[in-house]
Amino acid sequence: MARLLLGPLLRYADGRTATVWVEADRPCTAEVRCADGAAGAARTFQVAGHHYALVPVTGLTPGTETAYEVALDGGGVWPLPGSPYPPSTIRTPPEEPDTLRVTFGSCRWAAPPAEEHDPSPGSRLRPGGDDPIGPDALDTLAARIAADPAAPRPDVLLLLGDQVYADEVSEPTRRWLAARRDLSEPPGDQVADYAEYTHLYYESWLDPEVRWLLSTVPSCMVFDDHDVIDDWNTSASWLAEMRATPWWRERVLSGLMSYWVYQHLGNVPPAELERDELYAAVRATPDGTDALRAFAARADAEPAAVRWSYRRDFGRVRLLMVDTRAARVLAEDRRAMLDPEEARWLRAQALDGDCDHLLIGTSLPWLLPHLVHAAEGWNAALCRGERGARWARFGERLRRRADLEHWSAFPASFDALSALVAEVGTGAGAPATISVLSGDVHHAYVAEPAWPDGRGPDARVLQLTCSPVHNSIPASIRVGFRFGWSRAGRALSRLFTRHGRLAPAGITWRKTGGPWFGNQLMTLTLRGREAALVLEQARRDGGLETVASRDLSSGGSGAQGAARGTGGSGPGT
C-alpha cells in the first residue's frame, strides 16, 4: 500500500474548486474525498525518484466548509490514525465574499527533533518548549485554530520567502548530510542536490502543527534568497563567481526544481495548470526529471523566459505575488529588481480593472528604515562607478557583506514601483488601500509614504513588513534597525545621499508602527473598502499575543498621508 510522505497541503481554493498537494512513497492515484460529496483524483508524477500529485477538487459549494480525507490507491492515509487534531477542512468563500482575512510572514527556520522527521501522527497541541529561538508562530497559529475550529481563521496564508534554509541547516540535518557525503568538500553543510532539498521540506512541513495547519488553511508562497542561498543574485560579479564554482549549478537547478514542485505548483489556479506545458510534460512521462531539469536550466540561464510571479483574486481583493530574486537585471548600467517583461506584467496586472484592495507581495521591503535606504542607494551609486573604480570595488565588497540588495539598492526600480503605486491608487475606481507585504528583515513595522505637493494617490498606501515566523535577530542588528528609523539615522542618511550624488527620492515616508521583534504574523482583515491590521507574536506558553492592531481605512497618501504616526520623513526631503 502506498504511504503518504508529506502533505496534504491545501493550496488553491475558490468557491467551487481547490487543489490539494501530496507526496507519496511510490506511484499511485491520490484521491481527495470531501464529506459533502466533492472529490478529486490525480495520478502521481515522478521527479528524481519522488512521487507527487496535485489533486484538483471539484464540486465544492461556495460559502461552505467540508471535511476531507486523502486516499492513495484507495487506502485512507489522512487523517493520520490517532491524530489529536480536528479534521482537515476546505472552506470555500461565498460567490461575493465581503470579508477576507490574509495572514502573512516569512523566514521560517525549521529544526524539529529527529524523530519528528518520520510522518507519524505527532501529539503536540501546545507548541513552545525550550526552543532557543522561541516558539514558532505557525505552530501557535495552528494550536489556536485546532483549539477552536469554528473561530475566525485566515482565509489564506501568504508565506513570503525563506520557507527553507538551503544554506543554514539544523544540527539533525547536518548529521544526515554527513552520513551521505563528505562535508569537507563544497558546499559543505549546505544542501547540494534535489534529494537534500526534499529533506529540508520534510524537516519543515512534517512539524505536526504546521502539517495540520497547511492541510486546512489555503496558502500562497514565493521564494526568497535562503530558498537557494543567502543574497541570491546580489550582483553580476556575485553570480559570475558562483557560476565558477563546481557545486553551484547543481544547487541552483535543484533549488528551482524543488521550488516548482513543492511551492510553485500550488500557487497556480487549476485552469491555468491545465494549460501549463511543463506540467503536462512532467505528467506525460514515467519520470519528469529531465523535463523539469531542462526548465530549471533555462530559468537560470534566461530569467526573463520564466515567470514565477502570479496573480490571485479573492473577490474584490487582488494579490500580486512578485518574484524579486530570479527576475533581476544585474548589469550595473541597467540594474533592475524586475526585468522589463516582468515589470510590464506587474503594471498590467495592477491596472487591470478596479478592486477594493491591492496587495503586492514582495519578499523584500519597498520602504526601509531611512538610513538603510540611503546606504543602499549610495552603495548602488558606488558600484556603478559614480566615485571611480576604487570606490566601486569597495562598494561591491560592502554590498555582499551588508546585504545591500533590497528595492532601494535598485533605485530605478524603487522609483518605478512608487510611480505605479501612485498611478493605481489615483482616480475613480482606485483601491481603498494598496499594501506592499514583505518579510526578509527579521522584524515587523508599518511605514507609510507621502508624495510632495499633494500629488499622492487617493488610496491609503502602506508598507507592511512581518518577519520572522521562526528565526532570530542579533541584538546588534536590532539596534541598527532602530537607529535607522531615528532622527540621527536620517541625518546620517543625508551624508550618504550627498556622497553618492543621489537624486532626491520622489516620495517621503514615515514609520507609523514598530519596529517589533519576535516570531510573529500579521493579519489583514479586509471588509468591503475597510481594512484592519493585527500583529501577533508567539509566546512561550504556546499562545499568540496581540502587540498591535489598527484601522487602516481612513486617509489617502498625499502630502499629509504619512503624518498619522511616529517617525520621520524619508530621504529626499
C-alpha positions as CSV (number, residue, x, y, z in Angstrom):
1,M,0.0,0.0,0.0
2,A,1.2,3.5,-0.9
3,R,2.3,5.6,2.1
4,L,1.8,9.4,2.5
5,L,5.3,11.0,2.9
6,L,4.3,14.7,3.0
7,G,1.1,16.7,3.0
8,P,-1.7,17.1,2.4
9,L,-1.3,20.8,1.7
10,L,-4.4,22.8,0.8
11,R,-3.1,25.3,-1.8
12,Y,-5.7,26.9,-4.1
13,A,-9.3,27.4,-3.0
14,D,-12.1,29.4,-4.6
15,G,-15.8,29.0,-4.4
16,R,-16.1,25.7,-6.3
17,T,-12.6,24.3,-6.8
18,A,-9.5,23.6,-4.7
19,T,-6.1,21.9,-5.1
20,V,-4.5,19.5,-2.6
21,W,-0.8,18.7,-2.8
22,V,0.7,15.4,-1.6
23,E,3.9,13.4,-1.8
24,A,3.7,9.5,-1.7
25,D,6.4,6.9,-1.4
26,R,5.5,5.2,-4.7
27,P,3.5,5.7,-7.9
28,C,-0.2,5.7,-7.1
29,T,-3.5,7.5,-7.6
30,A,-4.2,10.2,-5.0
31,E,-7.8,11.0,-4.1
32,V,-9.4,13.7,-2.0
33,R,-12.9,12.8,-0.7
34,C,-15.0,15.5,0.9
35,A,-17.8,14.9,3.4
36,D,-20.2,16.9,1.2
37,G,-19.5,14.7,-1.9
38,A,-17.0,16.9,-3.6
39,A,-13.9,15.0,-4.8
40,G,-10.9,14.8,-7.0
41,A,-8.2,12.4,-8.1
42,A,-4.8,12.6,-9.8
43,R,-2.1,10.1,-10.8
44,T,1.3,10.9,-9.2
45,F,4.1,12.2,-11.3
46,Q,7.8,11.4,-10.6
47,V,10.8,13.7,-10.2
48,A,14.1,12.3,-9.1
49,G,12.6,9.2,-7.6
50,H,9.9,11.1,-5.6
51,H,6.2,10.9,-6.3
52,Y,3.8,13.8,-6.2
53,A,0.3,14.7,-7.0
54,L,-1.7,17.9,-7.1
55,V,-5.3,16.8,-6.8
56,P,-8.0,19.1,-8.3
57,V,-11.1,19.0,-6.1
58,T,-14.3,20.0,-7.8
59,G,-18.0,20.1,-6.9
60,L,-17.5,22.4,-3.8
61,T,-20.2,24.7,-2.8
62,P,-19.5,28.4,-2.3
63,G,-19.7,29.7,1.3
64,T,-19.4,26.3,3.0
65,E,-16.9,24.2,4.9
66,T,-16.4,20.5,4.4
67,A,-14.0,18.0,6.0
68,Y,-11.9,15.9,3.6
69,E,-9.9,12.7,3.6
70,V,-6.9,11.6,1.4
71,A,-6.6,8.1,-0.1
72,L,-3.7,6.6,-2.1
73,D,-4.8,3.8,-4.4
74,G,-8.0,3.6,-2.4
75,G,-6.4,3.3,1.0
76,G,-7.0,6.1,3.5
77,V,-3.9,7.9,4.6
78,W,-5.2,11.1,6.0
79,P,-6.2,12.0,8.7
80,L,-3.4,10.1,10.4
81,P,-4.6,7.3,12.8
82,G,-4.9,8.7,16.3
83,S,-4.4,12.3,15.3
84,P,-5.1,14.8,18.1
85,Y,-6.1,17.4,15.5
86,P,-9.6,18.3,14.2
87,P,-10.5,17.0,10.7
88,S,-8.8,19.0,7.9
89,T,-11.4,21.0,6.0
90,I,-11.8,23.1,2.9
91,R,-13.6,26.4,3.4
92,T,-14.9,28.0,0.3
93,P,-15.6,31.7,0.1
94,P,-19.1,32.8,-0.9
95,E,-19.7,33.9,-4.5
96,E,-19.4,37.5,-3.5
97,P,-17.2,37.5,-0.3
98,D,-17.5,40.6,1.9
99,T,-14.6,39.8,4.2
100,L,-11.1,38.4,3.6
101,R,-8.5,37.5,6.3
102,V,-5.0,37.4,5.0
103,T,-2.2,36.2,7.3
104,F,1.4,36.6,6.2
105,G,5.0,36.3,7.3
106,S,8.4,35.0,6.1
107,C,11.6,33.4,7.3
108,R,10.9,30.1,8.9
109,W,14.0,28.2,10.0
110,A,12.8,24.7,11.0
111,A,14.7,22.4,13.3
112,P,12.4,19.8,14.8
113,P,13.8,16.8,16.8
114,A,14.9,14.0,14.6
115,E,12.0,11.7,15.5
116,E,9.6,14.2,14.0
117,H,11.0,13.7,10.6
118,D,9.0,10.5,10.3
119,P,5.5,11.0,9.0
120,S,3.8,9.7,12.1
121,P,0.7,11.2,13.9
122,G,2.5,13.5,16.3
123,S,0.9,14.6,19.6
124,R,1.8,18.2,20.2
125,L,-1.1,20.6,20.6
126,R,0.7,23.2,22.6
127,P,3.9,24.4,20.9
128,G,6.7,26.2,22.8
129,G,9.2,24.4,25.0
130,D,12.8,25.3,25.2
131,D,13.4,26.3,21.5
132,P,16.4,28.6,21.6
133,I,14.9,31.0,19.1
134,G,11.5,31.0,20.6
135,P,8.2,29.4,19.7
136,D,7.2,29.0,16.0
137,A,4.4,31.5,15.1
138,L,2.9,29.0,12.6
139,D,2.8,26.3,15.4
140,T,1.0,28.7,17.7
141,L,-1.5,29.7,15.0
142,A,-2.2,26.0,14.3
143,A,-2.7,25.4,18.0
144,R,-5.2,28.3,18.3
145,I,-7.2,27.1,15.3
146,A,-7.2,23.5,16.5
147,A,-8.5,24.5,19.9
148,D,-11.5,26.3,18.3
149,P,-12.1,25.3,14.7
150,A,-15.2,27.4,14.4
151,A,-13.5,30.6,15.3
152,P,-12.3,33.1,12.7
153,R,-9.2,31.9,10.9
154,P,-7.1,33.1,7.9
155,D,-8.8,32.7,4.6
156,V,-5.3,32.5,3.0
157,L,-1.8,32.2,4.4
158,L,0.9,34.1,2.5
159,L,4.5,32.8,3.0
160,L,6.7,35.5,1.7
161,G,10.0,33.6,1.3
162,D,12.7,31.6,3.1
163,Q,10.3,28.6,3.5
164,V,13.5,26.5,3.8
165,Y,17.1,27.5,4.5
166,A,19.3,25.7,2.0
167,D,22.4,27.5,3.3
168,E,21.8,27.2,7.1
169,V,20.7,23.7,8.2
170,S,19.8,22.3,11.6
171,E,22.1,20.0,13.5
172,P,20.0,16.9,12.8
173,T,20.1,17.8,9.1
174,R,23.9,18.4,9.3
175,R,24.3,14.9,10.7
176,W,22.1,13.5,7.9
177,L,24.2,15.2,5.3
178,A,27.5,14.0,6.9
179,A,26.2,10.4,6.7
180,R,25.5,11.0,3.0
181,R,28.7,12.7,1.8
182,D,32.0,14.3,2.8
183,L,31.2,17.8,4.3
184,S,34.8,18.9,3.9
185,E,34.0,19.2,0.2
186,P,32.0,22.2,-1.1
187,P,29.2,23.1,-0.5
188,G,29.9,21.6,3.0
189,D,27.0,21.6,5.3
190,Q,24.7,23.3,2.9
191,V,22.3,21.3,0.6
192,A,23.8,20.2,-2.6
193,D,21.1,18.5,-4.7
194,Y,17.4,17.7,-5.1
195,A,17.4,14.8,-2.6
196,E,18.8,17.1,0.1
197,Y,16.2,19.8,-0.7
198,T,13.5,17.2,-0.2
199,H,14.9,16.6,3.3
200,L,14.5,20.3,4.1
201,Y,10.9,20.2,3.2
202,Y,10.3,17.0,5.3
203,E,12.0,18.7,8.2
204,S,9.9,21.8,7.9
205,W,6.5,20.5,6.8
206,L,6.3,17.4,9.0
207,D,6.3,19.5,12.1
208,P,2.9,18.3,13.4
209,E,1.2,21.7,13.9
210,V,2.5,23.1,10.6
211,R,1.5,19.9,8.7
212,W,-2.1,20.2,10.0
213,L,-2.2,24.0,9.5
214,L,-1.2,23.7,5.9
215,S,-3.8,21.0,5.4
216,T,-6.6,23.2,6.4
217,V,-5.7,26.8,5.5
218,P,-5.0,27.7,1.8
219,S,-1.5,29.0,1.1
220,C,0.3,31.1,-1.4
221,M,4.1,31.0,-1.5
222,V,7.1,32.7,-3.1
223,F,10.8,32.2,-2.7
224,D,13.5,34.5,-1.3
225,D,17.2,34.1,-1.1
226,H,17.6,31.4,1.5
227,D,15.4,29.1,-0.5
228,V,18.5,28.9,-2.7
229,I,21.4,30.8,-0.9
230,D,21.9,33.9,1.1
231,D,21.9,37.1,-1.1
232,W,20.9,35.1,-4.2
233,N,21.5,37.3,-7.3
234,T,23.0,40.2,-5.4
235,S,25.1,41.4,-8.3
236,A,26.6,40.4,-11.7
237,S,30.0,39.7,-10.1
238,W,28.5,37.6,-7.3
239,L,26.7,35.5,-9.9
240,A,29.8,35.1,-12.0
241,E,31.8,33.9,-9.0
242,M,29.1,31.4,-8.0
243,R,28.8,30.0,-11.6
244,A,32.6,29.4,-11.5
245,T,32.3,27.0,-8.5
246,P,31.9,23.3,-9.2
247,W,28.8,22.9,-7.0
248,W,26.7,25.9,-7.9
249,R,24.9,24.6,-11.0
250,E,23.5,21.5,-9.2
251,R,22.5,23.7,-6.3
252,V,20.6,26.3,-8.2
253,L,18.9,23.8,-10.6
254,S,17.9,21.6,-7.6
255,G,16.6,24.7,-5.8
256,L,14.4,25.8,-8.7
257,M,13.2,22.3,-9.4
258,S,12.2,21.7,-5.8
259,Y,10.6,25.1,-5.6
260,W,8.5,24.3,-8.7
261,V,7.3,21.0,-7.2
262,Y,6.9,21.9,-3.5
263,Q,5.8,25.5,-3.7
264,H,5.1,27.0,-7.2
265,L,2.6,24.3,-8.5
266,G,0.2,25.0,-5.7
267,N,0.2,28.8,-6.5
268,V,-1.4,28.2,-9.9
269,P,-5.2,28.0,-10.4
270,P,-6.4,24.7,-11.8
271,A,-7.5,26.2,-15.1
272,E,-4.0,27.7,-15.7
273,L,-2.4,24.4,-14.7
274,E,-4.3,22.6,-17.4
275,R,-2.7,24.9,-20.0
276,D,0.8,24.7,-18.5
277,E,3.2,22.9,-21.0
278,L,5.7,21.9,-18.3
279,Y,3.1,20.5,-16.0
280,A,1.7,18.4,-18.9
281,A,5.2,17.3,-20.0
282,V,6.2,16.2,-16.4
283,R,2.9,14.2,-16.0
284,A,3.1,12.7,-19.5
285,T,6.3,10.7,-18.9
286,P,7.1,8.0,-16.3
287,D,9.9,10.3,-15.0
288,G,9.6,14.0,-15.4
289,T,13.1,14.8,-14.0
290,D,14.7,15.6,-17.4
291,A,11.9,17.9,-18.5
292,L,11.9,19.8,-15.1
293,R,15.7,20.0,-15.1
294,A,15.7,21.5,-18.6
295,F,13.2,24.0,-17.4
296,A,15.2,24.9,-14.4
297,A,18.4,25.3,-16.5
298,R,16.5,27.7,-18.8
299,A,15.2,29.7,-15.9
300,D,18.7,30.0,-14.5
301,A,20.3,31.0,-17.9
302,E,17.4,33.2,-19.2
303,P,15.5,34.6,-16.2
304,A,13.2,36.6,-18.4
305,A,12.0,33.4,-20.1
306,V,10.2,32.1,-16.9
307,R,7.7,33.9,-14.7
308,W,7.5,32.9,-11.1
309,S,5.2,35.9,-10.2
310,Y,1.5,35.3,-10.2
311,R,-1.9,36.8,-9.5
312,R,-4.8,35.7,-7.3
313,D,-8.1,37.4,-7.0
314,F,-10.2,37.0,-3.8
315,G,-13.5,38.7,-4.7
316,R,-12.5,42.4,-4.9
317,V,-9.1,41.9,-3.3
318,R,-6.2,41.4,-5.7
319,L,-3.0,39.8,-4.8
320,L,0.1,40.2,-7.0
321,M,3.0,38.0,-5.7
322,V,6.2,39.3,-7.3
323,D,9.5,37.5,-7.8
324,T,12.2,39.8,-6.6
325,R,15.0,37.2,-6.9
326,A,15.2,35.4,-10.2
327,A,13.8,38.2,-12.3
328,R,16.6,40.7,-11.6
329,V,18.7,42.5,-14.2
330,L,22.2,42.6,-12.7
331,A,24.2,44.6,-15.2
332,E,25.4,47.7,-13.3
333,D,24.5,50.1,-16.1
334,R,20.8,48.9,-16.2
335,R,20.4,47.3,-12.8
336,A,16.7,46.5,-12.0
337,M,14.8,44.4,-9.5
338,L,12.5,43.2,-12.3
339,D,13.4,42.6,-15.9
340,P,11.4,44.6,-18.4
341,E,8.9,41.9,-19.2
342,E,8.3,41.2,-15.5
343,A,7.8,44.9,-14.9
344,R,5.3,45.1,-17.7
345,W,3.4,42.2,-16.3
346,L,3.3,43.8,-12.8
347,R,2.0,47.0,-14.3
348,A,-0.6,45.3,-16.5
349,Q,-2.0,43.2,-13.5
350,A,-2.1,46.2,-11.2
351,L,-4.0,48.3,-13.7
352,D,-6.3,45.5,-14.9
353,G,-9.7,46.8,-13.7
354,D,-10.6,48.1,-10.3
355,C,-10.5,46.4,-6.9
356,D,-11.2,47.4,-3.3
357,H,-7.7,46.4,-2.1
358,L,-4.5,45.7,-3.9
359,L,-1.9,43.5,-2.2
360,I,1.6,43.4,-3.6
361,G,3.6,40.5,-2.1
362,T,7.3,41.1,-2.4
363,S,9.7,39.3,-0.1
364,L,11.9,42.4,0.1
365,P,10.5,45.6,1.6
366,W,10.0,48.6,-0.6
367,L,10.2,51.1,2.2
368,L,13.1,50.5,4.6
369,P,14.5,52.5,7.5
370,H,15.8,55.8,6.1
371,L,19.4,55.1,6.9
372,V,19.3,51.7,5.3
373,H,17.5,53.1,2.2
374,A,20.2,55.8,1.8
375,A,23.0,53.4,2.4
376,E,21.7,51.0,-0.3
377,G,21.2,53.9,-2.8
378,W,24.7,55.2,-2.0
379,N,26.2,51.7,-2.4
380,A,24.4,51.2,-5.8
381,A,26.0,54.5,-7.0
382,L,29.4,53.4,-5.9
383,C,29.1,50.0,-7.6
384,R,28.1,51.6,-10.9
385,G,31.2,53.8,-10.8
386,E,29.9,57.2,-9.6
387,R,33.1,57.7,-7.5
388,G,35.5,55.7,-9.6
389,A,36.9,52.2,-9.8
390,R,38.4,52.0,-6.3
391,W,35.1,53.0,-4.7
392,A,33.3,50.6,-7.0
393,R,35.4,47.7,-5.7
394,F,34.8,48.8,-2.1
395,G,31.1,49.1,-2.9
396,E,30.8,45.5,-4.2
397,R,32.5,44.1,-1.1
398,L,30.3,46.1,1.2
399,R,27.1,45.2,-0.8
400,R,27.8,41.5,-0.2
401,R,28.9,41.8,3.4
402,A,26.0,44.1,4.5
403,D,23.2,42.5,2.3
404,L,22.5,45.8,0.5
405,E,20.1,44.4,-2.2
406,H,16.6,45.5,-1.4
407,W,14.4,47.7,-3.6
408,S,16.4,50.8,-2.6
409,A,19.6,49.1,-4.0
410,F,17.8,49.2,-7.4
411,P,16.9,53.0,-7.5
412,A,15.2,52.9,-10.9
413,S,13.0,50.0,-9.7
414,F,12.2,51.7,-6.4
415,D,11.1,54.8,-8.3
416,A,9.1,52.7,-10.8
417,L,7.2,50.9,-8.1
418,S,6.5,54.2,-6.3
419,A,5.1,55.7,-9.6
420,L,3.0,52.6,-10.3
421,V,1.5,52.6,-6.7
422,A,0.6,56.3,-7.2
423,E,-1.0,55.6,-10.6
424,V,-3.0,52.6,-9.5
425,G,-4.2,54.4,-6.3
426,T,-5.5,57.6,-8.1
427,G,-8.8,58.4,-9.6
428,A,-12.2,56.8,-10.0
429,G,-12.1,53.1,-9.2
430,A,-8.9,53.3,-7.2
431,P,-8.5,50.8,-4.4
432,A,-9.2,51.9,-0.8
433,T,-5.8,50.5,0.2
434,I,-2.6,49.4,-1.5
435,S,-0.4,47.3,0.8
436,V,3.1,46.1,0.0
437,L,3.6,43.0,2.0
438,S,7.2,42.0,2.8
439,G,9.4,40.0,5.1
440,D,13.2,39.2,5.0
441,V,14.4,41.7,7.6
442,H,13.6,39.7,10.7
443,H,11.4,42.3,12.4
444,A,8.0,43.9,11.8
445,Y,7.0,47.5,11.1
446,V,4.4,49.7,9.3
447,A,5.6,52.5,7.0
448,E,3.5,55.0,5.0
449,P,4.6,57.1,2.1
450,A,3.7,60.7,1.2
451,W,4.0,62.4,-2.2
452,P,5.1,66.1,-2.4
453,D,2.7,68.9,-3.2
454,G,-0.4,66.8,-2.6
455,R,0.2,64.7,-5.7
456,G,-0.2,61.4,-3.9
457,P,-2.8,58.8,-4.6
458,D,-6.3,58.7,-3.2
459,A,-5.7,55.1,-1.8
460,R,-4.0,54.7,1.5
461,V,-0.6,53.1,0.8
462,L,1.2,51.0,3.3
463,Q,4.4,49.1,3.6
464,L,3.6,46.1,5.9
465,T,6.6,44.1,6.9
466,C,6.5,40.9,9.0
467,S,9.4,38.6,9.7
468,P,10.4,36.2,11.1
469,V,7.9,33.4,11.6
470,H,10.6,31.4,13.3
471,N,14.1,32.8,13.5
472,S,16.2,35.2,15.5
473,I,18.0,38.5,15.0
474,P,21.2,39.6,16.8
475,A,20.9,42.4,19.4
476,S,23.4,44.5,17.3
477,I,21.0,44.3,14.3
478,R,18.1,45.3,16.4
479,V,19.9,48.4,17.5
480,G,20.9,49.1,13.9
481,F,17.3,48.9,12.7
482,R,16.1,51.2,15.5
483,F,18.8,53.7,14.7
484,G,17.9,53.5,11.0
485,W,14.5,55.0,11.8
486,S,15.8,57.6,14.2
487,R,16.4,61.3,13.6
488,A,20.1,60.8,13.9
489,G,19.9,58.0,11.3
490,R,18.0,60.3,9.0
491,A,20.8,62.9,9.4
492,L,23.4,60.4,8.6
493,S,21.4,59.2,5.5
494,R,21.8,62.7,4.0
495,L,25.6,62.2,4.1
496,F,25.2,59.1,2.1
497,T,22.9,60.9,-0.3
498,R,25.5,63.7,-0.9
499,H,28.5,61.4,-1.3
500,G,26.7,59.1,-3.7
501,R,25.4,62.1,-5.7
502,L,21.9,60.7,-5.4
503,A,18.9,62.4,-6.8
504,P,16.2,63.1,-4.2
505,A,13.6,60.3,-3.8
506,G,10.2,61.2,-5.3
507,I,8.4,60.3,-2.1
508,T,8.9,60.6,1.6
509,W,7.7,58.1,4.2
510,R,7.3,57.6,8.0
511,K,7.4,54.6,10.2
512,T,3.9,54.5,11.7
513,G,4.3,51.3,13.7
514,G,7.1,49.3,15.2
515,P,9.8,48.1,15.0
516,W,8.6,44.9,16.6
517,F,11.0,42.0,17.2
518,G,10.0,38.3,17.8
519,N,8.4,35.4,16.0
520,Q,5.3,36.9,14.5
521,L,2.5,37.0,12.0
522,M,0.5,39.9,10.5
523,T,-3.2,39.6,9.6
524,L,-5.1,41.9,7.3
525,T,-8.9,41.8,7.6
526,L,-10.5,43.4,4.5
527,R,-14.2,44.0,4.6
528,G,-15.7,46.0,1.7
529,R,-13.4,49.0,1.4
530,E,-12.4,48.8,5.1
531,A,-9.2,47.3,6.3
532,A,-7.7,46.5,9.7
533,L,-4.3,45.1,10.8
534,V,-3.3,42.9,13.7
535,L,0.2,41.9,14.5
536,E,0.6,38.8,16.8
537,Q,3.7,37.4,18.4
538,A,4.2,33.8,19.6
539,R,4.5,33.3,23.3
540,R,6.4,30.7,25.3
541,D,3.2,29.3,26.7
542,G,2.0,28.5,23.2
543,G,-0.3,31.4,22.6
544,L,-0.3,34.3,20.2
545,E,-0.2,37.8,21.8
546,T,-1.6,40.8,20.0
547,V,1.1,43.5,20.1
548,A,-0.5,46.0,17.6
549,S,-3.9,46.5,16.0
550,R,-5.2,49.4,13.9
551,D,-7.7,50.5,11.4
552,L,-6.2,51.2,8.0
553,S,-9.2,52.5,6.2
554,S,-9.0,56.3,6.7
555,G,-7.0,58.7,4.7
556,G,-5.1,58.6,1.4
557,S,-1.3,59.0,0.8
558,G,-1.0,62.6,-0.4
559,A,1.3,65.2,1.1
560,Q,0.0,64.6,4.6
561,G,-0.8,60.9,4.2
562,A,2.3,59.8,6.1
563,A,1.8,62.1,9.1
564,R,-0.5,59.9,11.1
565,G,2.1,58.1,13.0
566,T,5.6,58.4,14.5
567,G,8.9,58.5,12.8
568,G,10.5,60.8,10.2
569,S,10.3,61.5,6.6
570,G,12.4,59.5,4.1
571,P,15.4,60.6,2.1
572,G,14.8,63.3,-0.4
573,T,13.1,65.8,1.9
